[in-house]
Amino acid sequence: MKTEHLTCDYLVVGSGAVGMAFADVLLHETDATIVIVDKYAKPGGHWNLAYPFVTLHQPSAFYGVCSRELNRGVIDKCGLNEGLMGLASGQEVSAYFDAVMNETFLPSGRVQYFPLCEYKGSKQFSSLVNGKNYEVRIKKKIVDATYLNTSIPLTHTPSFTRDDDVAFTPVNTVTQHIAHYDNYVVIGGGKTGIDTCLWLLENRVAPANIHWVISRDAWLLNRKNTQPLDDFFFNTIGAQANQMEAIAGSQSIEDMFDKLAASGVLLRIDESVRPSMFHGATVSERELEALRTLSSVIRQGRVKHISKEALEFDGACWNMPDNALVIDCSASALTNLTIKPVFNGETITPQTVRAYQPVFSAALIAHVEAAYTDEKQKQYLTQVVPLPNRDIDWLPMTAAMLRNMKVWSEDEELRRWIHDCRLDGFSRIVHNVAKDDIEKLQVLGRLKGAAAPAMQKLMGYMHELKATGQL
């Protein structure tokens, strides 16, 4: 089959949230031409295969692309997220990215989109439909927007084995298999497991009939502290001040986590269990209360094998309840924790440069590409914030984020861009503080005063961890 030749300034591999956020900034801040290649039939990446009741965990105001609003200013008036900014559903997110592509990108005349295509490397890709091959002449750079790969239960390979007669489903297809069971065994203590337990509770499954298998308890974030609204200033900016003071005033890593929990920065489901995991998941206080009604929580480590009679762990077994459906929520959200340089020759690899916000990070990286010419300066402005897994990973993540925030604050042009970026939000809250608002100014003063001591304390703790081989 004859190869078709294409020409563009940027080849973006992946039309998930990261690729879309990156391309959107290029489209609006440059006159570049863009080719976007993706294996899915529609933009949105893993959202194409998301479980039916999935929502964002943080406000929709932080998500999507810079040029188009997703949140619509909604405040939830009922449910477990009542009183907080709306959390877009998976269907809403998918429709949103489809609209961005068809109403903004393609009408520009500068974007060519190739869904259902597989990138082969060496500037070549092929159609998954008819096998047609394409080769791209790239004038500027390749953007690998697939590096932050997301694993989902529907397509991942579980780490456990199971007998064929076990009633089992990935969470993605649970609504098709939910009927006629007396008990539900949810495997996975992360965001997906939390969502599934809450969904079962909202569908009136009795707490006693939900059995939650948690290999590692997690530190969680209070969603009330993530609201980019002036009315939540004392929650959002106050939590940041509390965080800096907790770090600065701590005497050990364990003491630091205790102080973070005591000040409401971090939450945990069971106060008697010390978490060893941190993935950045958020919960509302009402969701936390609901999760605490679950009486059957199994903490025996990772599941090794599932039979109708028992869950088998290393050195332990747990007897399965009668007529139970096992729901797999064990896929790790992000599978690639290795850091690469964001700017490396002709390749740009978007990664998180601000914790918890991959789309803001992608947008900022695209702006740096568009607005700056010196490659060393681009690298300096986009140091990667490592993705967390263990509880102690919270330290290098926070230190890297503080470093970037300081660097950005010293660059007037970038500081102005962040203030105007829809995906940021918090800069406006700070800038909106009136000069005579003593209470808010005191919070900002606390935050500023504790930042440097907190950074010093984090560096000391990280040195200890590195000395013992833990980092």
C-alpha positions in Angstrom: 0.0 0.0 0.0 1.3 3.4 -0.9 2.5 5.7 1.9 0.9 9.1 2.2 3.2 11.9 3.1 2.1 14.7 5.5 3.8 17.9 6.6 3.2 19.8 9.9 5.0 21.9 12.5 4.0 19.6 15.4 3.1 15.9 15.5 1.1 15.2 18.6 0.8 11.6 19.5 -2.2 11.0 21.6 -5.5 12.9 21.8 -6.2 12.3 25.4 -6.5 15.2 27.9 -2.8 15.9 27.9 -2.5 16.0 24.1 -5.6 18.1 23.7 -4.5 20.6 26.3 -1.1 20.9 24.7 -2.5 21.3 21.2 -5.1 23.9 22.3 -2.4 26.3 23.5 -0.3 25.8 20.4 -3.4 26.5 18.3 -4.3 29.7 20.1 -0.8 31.1 20.8 1.0 30.3 17.5 0.2 29.9 13.8 1.5 26.3 13.9 0.1 23.4 11.9 -0.6 20.3 13.9 -1.2 16.6 13.1 -2.8 14.6 15.9 -2.7 10.8 15.9 -4.6 8.5 18.3 -5.5 4.9 18.6 -9.0 5.6 19.8 -12.0 6.4 17.6 -12.6 9.7 19.4 -10.5 12.2 21.4 -10.3 11.8 25.1 -7.9 8.9 25.6 -8.8 6.6 28.4 -12.1 8.3 28.8 -13.3 6.3 25.8 -13.2 3.2 28.0 -14.0 4.7 31.4 -16.4 3.0 33.8 -20.0 4.3 33.5 -20.2 6.1 36.8 -16.7 7.7 36.8 -16.4 11.4 37.5 -13.5 13.8 37.9 -12.2 13.8 41.5 -11.3 17.5 41.4 -13.4 20.4 40.2 -14.1 20.5 36.5 -12.7 24.0 36.5 -9.2 22.4 36.6 -9.8 20.2 33.6 -10.0 20.2 29.8 -8.3 22.8 27.6 -7.6 26.4 28.2 -9.9 27.9 25.6 -13.2 26.1 26.5 -15.0 25.9 29.8 -16.0 22.5 31.1 -17.3 23.3 34.6 -20.1 25.9 33.6 -19.9 27.3 37.2 -22.0 24.4 38.6 -22.2 23.9 42.4 -23.6 20.5 43.3 -26.9 20.9 45.2 -27.3 17.3 46.3 -25.4 14.1 46.8 -22.1 13.4 48.4 -20.4 16.4 46.7 -23.1 18.8 47.8 -21.9 22.4 48.2 -18.8 21.9 46.1 -18.0 22.6 42.5 -19.3 20.1 40.0 -17.4 17.0 39.0 -17.9 16.2 35.3 -19.0 12.7 34.5 -17.1 10.5 32.1 -19.8 11.0 29.4 -19.5 14.8 29.9 -15.7 14.7 29.5 -15.9 12.6 26.4 -18.5 14.9 24.8 -16.4 17.9 25.8 -13.2 16.7 24.1 -15.3 15.7 21.0 -16.7 19.2 20.8 -13.2 20.7 21.3 -12.0 18.7 18.3 -14.9 19.3 16.0 -15.8 22.8 17.0 -12.4 24.4 17.6 -9.5 22.3 16.3 -10.7 21.1 12.9 -12.5 24.3 11.9 -9.2 26.2 12.4 -7.8 24.6 9.3 -4.5 24.0 11.0 -5.2 20.7 12.7 -5.4 17.3 11.0 -6.8 14.5 13.1 -6.2 10.8 12.5 -8.2 8.6 14.9 -7.9 4.9 14.9 -4.3 5.1 14.0 -1.2 3.6 15.6 2.0 5.6 15.9 4.9 3.3 14.8 7.8 5.7 15.7 10.2 7.3 13.2 7.5 9.8 12.3 5.3 7.1 10.8 1.8 5.8 11.7 -0.7 3.5 10.2 -4.5 3.2 10.1 -6.0 0.5 12.3 -9.0 0.4 9.9 -7.4 -0.3 6.5 -3.6 -0.5 7.2 -2.8 2.7 5.3 0.6 4.1 6.1 1.5 7.7 6.7 4.9 9.4 7.0 5.2 12.9 8.5 7.7 15.6 7.7 7.9 17.6 11.0 9.1 21.2 10.8 9.4 21.6 14.5 8.8 18.9 17.1 7.1 15.6 18.1 4.9 15.7 21.2 4.6 12.4 23.0 1.3 12.9 24.8 1.0 9.2 25.6 3.9 9.0 28.1 1.7 9.4 31.2 0.0 6.1 30.3 -3.2 5.4 32.1 -4.1 1.8 33.1 -7.8 0.9 33.4 -9.4 -2.3 34.8 -11.0 -3.2 31.4 -7.7 -3.7 29.6 -5.1 -4.3 32.4 -3.9 -7.7 33.4 -4.6 -8.3 37.1 -1.8 -9.3 39.4 -3.9 -12.2 40.8 -5.3 -15.4 39.3 -8.9 -16.7 39.6 -10.9 -19.8 39.1 -13.3 -19.8 36.1 -16.4 -20.2 38.2 -15.8 -17.0 40.2 -18.4 -14.2 39.4 -16.0 -11.5 38.3 -16.1 -8.3 36.4 -13.8 -5.3 35.7 -15.5 -2.1 37.1 -15.9 -0.9 33.5 -18.6 -3.5 32.9 -20.1 -3.8 36.4 -23.4 -2.2 35.5 -24.0 -5.1 33.0 -23.4 -7.8 35.7 -24.6 -6.1 38.9 -28.0 -7.9 39.3 -28.9 -10.8 41.6 -25.9 -10.8 44.0 -26.1 -10.6 47.7 -22.5 -9.4 48.3 -19.9 -7.3 46.4 -16.2 -7.7 46.8 -14.3 -4.6 45.6 -10.6 -5.2 45.0 -8.6 -1.9 45.0 -8.0 0.9 47.5 -7.4 3.7 45.1 -9.7 6.2 43.3 -11.5 3.5 41.4 -12.2 1.4 44.5 -13.4 4.5 46.3 -15.7 5.4 43.4 -17.1 1.9 43.2 -17.8 1.6 47.0 -19.6 5.0 46.9 -21.6 4.0 43.8 -22.8 0.8 45.5 -23.8 2.8 48.6 -25.6 5.3 46.5 -27.5 2.5 44.8 -28.7 1.3 48.2 -26.4 -1.6 48.8 -26.2 -2.2 52.5 -22.7 -1.3 53.9 -22.5 -4.8 55.4 -22.8 -6.3 51.9 -19.8 -4.4 50.5 -16.4 -6.0 51.2 -13.5 -3.7 50.4 -10.1 -5.2 49.8 -7.4 -2.6 50.4 -3.8 -3.7 50.0 -2.5 -0.3 51.1 -4.4 2.5 52.8 -4.0 5.9 51.2 -3.7 9.4 52.4 -6.4 11.4 50.7 -7.0 15.1 49.9 -10.0 17.0 51.2 -11.9 18.2 48.1 -13.1 21.3 50.0 -9.5 22.5 49.9 -9.4 22.3 46.0 -12.2 24.8 45.2 -11.0 27.7 43.0 -13.6 30.2 44.4 -13.2 33.3 46.6 -15.8 31.8 49.0 -13.5 28.9 49.7 -10.3 31.1 50.2 -9.9 30.0 53.8 -10.1 26.3 52.7 -7.9 26.5 49.6 -5.3 29.0 50.5 -5.7 28.3 54.2 -4.9 24.6 53.5 -1.8 25.6 51.7 -0.7 27.7 54.7 -1.5 24.8 57.0 0.5 22.5 54.9 3.6 24.7 55.0 3.3 25.2 58.7 2.8 21.5 59.3 6.0 20.7 57.4 8.1 23.5 58.9 7.0 22.6 62.5 7.5 18.9 62.2 10.3 16.9 63.9 10.2 13.8 61.8 8.5 12.4 58.7 5.9 10.6 60.8 5.3 13.7 62.8 4.9 15.7 59.6 2.1 13.4 58.4 0.5 13.6 61.8 0.5 17.4 61.6 -0.8 17.4 58.0 -3.7 15.1 59.1 -4.4 17.2 62.3 -4.6 20.4 60.2 -7.0 18.8 57.7 -4.6 18.8 54.7 -4.6 15.0 54.5 -7.4 12.6 55.3 -7.6 8.9 55.9 -10.5 6.5 56.0 -9.6 4.7 59.2 -7.9 6.9 61.8 -6.4 3.8 63.4 -4.5 2.7 60.3 -1.4 4.5 59.1 -1.5 4.9 55.3 1.4 3.9 53.2 0.1 5.1 49.8 -0.5 8.5 48.3 -2.0 8.9 44.8 -3.5 12.3 45.2 -7.2 11.1 45.2 -9.7 13.6 46.7 -12.8 13.0 48.7 -15.5 15.2 50.1 -16.2 15.0 53.8 -19.6 13.4 53.1 -17.9 10.8 50.9 -15.5 10.1 53.7 -18.3 9.6 56.2 -20.0 7.2 53.8 -16.8 5.1 53.3 -16.5 4.8 57.1 -19.8 3.0 57.2 -18.2 0.0 55.6 -17.5 -2.6 58.2 -15.9 -5.3 56.1 -12.5 -3.9 55.0 -9.9 -6.6 54.3 -6.3 -5.6 54.8 -4.1 -8.6 54.1 -1.9 -7.2 51.4 -2.3 -8.0 47.7 -4.7 -10.7 46.5 -2.9 -13.7 45.0 -5.8 -15.9 43.9 -9.6 -15.8 43.9 -11.8 -18.9 44.3 -15.5 -19.0 45.1 -14.5 -20.1 48.6 -11.8 -17.6 49.5 -9.5 -14.8 48.6 -5.9 -15.9 49.0 -3.1 -13.6 50.1 0.5 -14.3 51.1 0.1 -16.3 54.2 -3.6 -15.6 54.7 -7.0 -16.4 53.4 -10.4 -14.6 53.7 -13.6 -16.6 53.3 -15.8 -15.3 50.5 -19.4 -14.4 51.4 -22.3 -16.2 49.7 -23.4 -15.2 46.2 -20.7 -12.6 45.7 -19.6 -10.6 42.7 -15.9 -9.6 42.6 -15.3 -6.2 41.1 -11.8 -5.5 39.9 -10.6 -1.9 40.6 -6.9 -2.8 41.0 -5.5 -1.2 37.9 -2.9 1.5 38.7 -4.1 4.8 37.3 -0.6 5.9 36.1 1.8 3.2 35.1 4.8 5.2 34.0 6.6 6.8 37.0 9.9 7.3 35.3 10.9 10.9 34.7 12.1 12.1 31.3 13.2 15.6 30.3 10.2 17.5 29.0 12.3 19.2 26.3 14.8 16.9 24.7 15.9 17.9 21.2 13.0 17.4 18.7 10.8 15.7 21.2 8.5 17.2 23.9 7.3 14.8 26.5 4.5 16.4 28.6 4.5 15.4 32.3 3.3 16.9 35.5 5.0 20.2 36.4 2.4 20.9 39.0 1.1 18.1 41.3 -2.4 16.7 40.6 -2.8 18.8 37.4 -1.7 17.0 34.2 -3.7 19.2 31.9 -2.6 22.5 33.4 1.0 21.1 33.2 0.5 20.2 29.5 -0.9 23.7 28.8 2.0 25.4 30.6 4.6 23.3 28.7 2.9 24.2 25.4 3.0 27.9 26.4 6.7 27.6 27.2 7.3 26.0 23.8 5.4 28.8 22.1 6.7 31.8 24.1 10.4 31.0 24.8 13.2 30.2 22.4 16.1 29.1 24.6 16.0 25.4 25.2 17.9 25.6 28.5 15.3 28.1 29.8 12.5 25.8 28.6 14.0 23.0 30.6 14.5 25.2 33.6 10.8 26.3 33.6 9.4 22.8 33.2 11.1 20.6 35.8 9.0 17.4 36.3 7.0 17.0 39.5 7.3 13.2 40.2 4.1 11.2 40.4 3.5 9.8 43.9 2.9 6.2 44.8 4.1 5.6 48.3 3.3 7.9 51.2 7.0 9.2 51.3 6.7 10.1 47.6 4.6 13.1 48.9 7.9 14.7 49.9 9.7 14.9 46.6 6.4 15.7 44.9 5.8 18.7 47.2 9.4 19.9 47.1 9.4 19.8 43.3 6.1 21.7 43.1 7.4 24.4 45.5 10.5 24.7 43.4 8.5 25.3 40.2 6.1 27.7 41.9 9.1 29.8 43.0 10.7 29.7 39.6 7.5 30.7 37.9 6.8 33.6 40.3 10.2 35.1 39.3 9.3 35.1 35.6 6.9 38.0 35.0 5.6 36.8 31.7 4.9 33.3 32.9 3.4 34.6 36.1 1.0 36.7 34.1 0.1 33.7 31.8 -0.6 31.5 34.8 -2.9 34.2 36.3 -4.9 34.3 33.1 -5.0 30.5 32.5 -8.5 29.0 33.1 -6.9 25.7 34.3 -5.1 27.5 37.2 -7.8 29.2 39.3 -5.9 29.8 42.5 -3.8 32.7 41.3 -7.0 34.7 40.8 -8.1 34.0 44.3 -4.8 35.4 45.7 -4.9 38.4 43.4 -8.5 39.2 44.3 -7.6 39.7 48.0 -8.4 43.3 48.9 -5.6 45.3 50.5 -7.7 45.9 53.6 -8.8 42.3 54.1 -6.8 41.6 57.2 -7.9 38.0 57.7 -7.0 36.9 54.2 -3.8 38.8 54.3 -2.8 37.0 57.5 -3.3 33.7 55.7 -1.1 34.8 52.8 1.5 36.0 55.4 1.4 32.6 57.1 1.9 30.9 53.7 4.8 33.0 52.7 6.5 32.9 56.1 6.4 29.1 56.3 7.3 28.3 52.7 11.1 28.6 53.0 11.4 26.7 56.3 9.1 24.0 54.9 11.3 23.6 51.9 14.4 23.3 54.1 12.6 20.6 56.2 11.5 18.7 53.1 15.1 18.7 51.8 16.4 17.4 55.1 13.8 14.6 55.2 14.6 13.6 51.6 18.3 13.5 52.4 17.5 11.0 55.2 15.4 8.9 52.9 18.0 8.8 50.2 20.7 7.9 52.7 18.7 4.8 53.7 17.9 3.9 50.1 14.2 4.7 50.3 14.3 7.4 47.6 
